[in-house]
Amino acid sequence: MTVQQGVFKEKELRVIVSKDSGYWHLSVSHPTRYPTWDEIKEVRYKYLPNNITVGLLFPPKEEYVNVHKNCFHLWEVKKGKIILA
């Protein structure tokens, strides 16, 4: 599968795929509600490489930005960069 960066329409969802500072980033939004877990999962596996791990991350409160209330962001997590307790 060749991964393409860009803006895509997936049913009612808007999907944006980019590679920022060497990390894959996917945002998924719906115009009137939160995307469901199944929708998020579906676009993750459709639009990002299968051999990476991505997560829904929460930065420190002072760095949190919420431009679109119904948007979620998935960021690539590099091996050795995540701490699991």
C-alpha positions as CSV (number, residue, x, y, z in Angstrom):
1,M,0.0,0.0,0.0
2,T,1.3,3.4,-0.9
3,V,0.4,6.0,1.7
4,Q,-0.6,9.4,0.4
5,Q,-0.6,12.6,2.2
6,G,-3.6,14.9,1.7
7,V,-7.3,15.6,2.5
8,F,-9.8,12.9,2.0
9,K,-13.6,12.4,2.4
10,E,-14.6,9.1,3.9
11,K,-18.4,8.9,4.1
12,E,-19.3,11.9,6.3
13,L,-15.8,12.1,7.8
14,R,-13.0,14.5,6.8
15,V,-9.5,12.8,7.0
16,I,-6.2,14.7,6.8
17,V,-3.0,12.7,6.5
18,S,0.4,14.3,6.8
19,K,4.0,13.5,7.8
20,D,5.2,16.1,10.3
21,S,8.8,16.2,11.5
22,G,9.2,12.5,10.3
23,Y,6.0,11.3,12.2
24,W,2.8,10.3,10.6
25,H,-0.3,12.3,11.6
26,L,-3.9,11.7,10.9
27,S,-6.8,13.9,11.9
28,V,-10.4,12.7,11.5
29,S,-13.5,14.8,12.0
30,H,-17.2,14.8,11.6
31,P,-19.3,18.0,11.0
32,T,-21.9,17.3,13.8
33,R,-20.5,14.7,16.2
34,Y,-17.4,12.9,17.4
35,P,-16.2,10.2,15.1
36,T,-16.9,6.7,16.5
37,W,-14.2,4.3,17.6
38,D,-15.0,2.1,14.7
39,E,-14.7,5.0,12.3
40,I,-11.4,6.1,13.8
41,K,-10.1,2.5,13.5
42,E,-11.3,2.2,9.9
43,V,-9.5,5.4,8.7
44,R,-6.4,4.6,10.7
45,Y,-5.9,1.3,8.8
46,K,-7.0,2.7,5.5
47,Y,-4.9,5.8,5.4
48,L,-1.7,5.1,7.5
49,P,1.0,2.4,7.1
50,N,0.1,-0.8,8.9
51,N,3.6,-1.2,10.3
52,I,3.5,1.8,12.6
53,T,1.9,2.5,16.0
54,V,-0.2,5.5,16.5
55,G,-1.9,7.0,19.5
56,L,-4.4,9.6,20.6
57,L,-2.2,11.8,22.7
58,F,-3.0,14.5,25.3
59,P,-0.3,17.1,25.6
60,P,0.2,19.3,28.7
61,K,-2.9,21.5,29.2
62,E,-1.1,24.7,28.2
63,E,-0.2,23.1,24.8
64,Y,-3.6,21.7,24.1
65,V,-5.3,23.1,21.0
66,N,-8.9,22.4,20.0
67,V,-9.8,24.2,16.7
68,H,-12.5,21.8,15.7
69,K,-14.6,20.3,18.6
70,N,-15.3,17.0,16.7
71,C,-11.8,16.3,15.6
72,F,-9.4,13.6,16.8
73,H,-5.7,13.4,16.0
74,L,-3.6,10.2,15.8
75,W,0.2,10.6,16.0
76,E,2.8,8.0,15.2
77,V,4.7,6.8,18.2
78,K,8.2,5.6,17.5
79,K,9.5,2.5,19.3
80,G,11.4,3.5,22.4
81,K,9.5,6.8,22.7
82,I,6.4,5.6,24.6
83,I,6.3,4.7,28.3
84,L,4.0,2.0,29.4
85,A,3.5,1.5,33.1
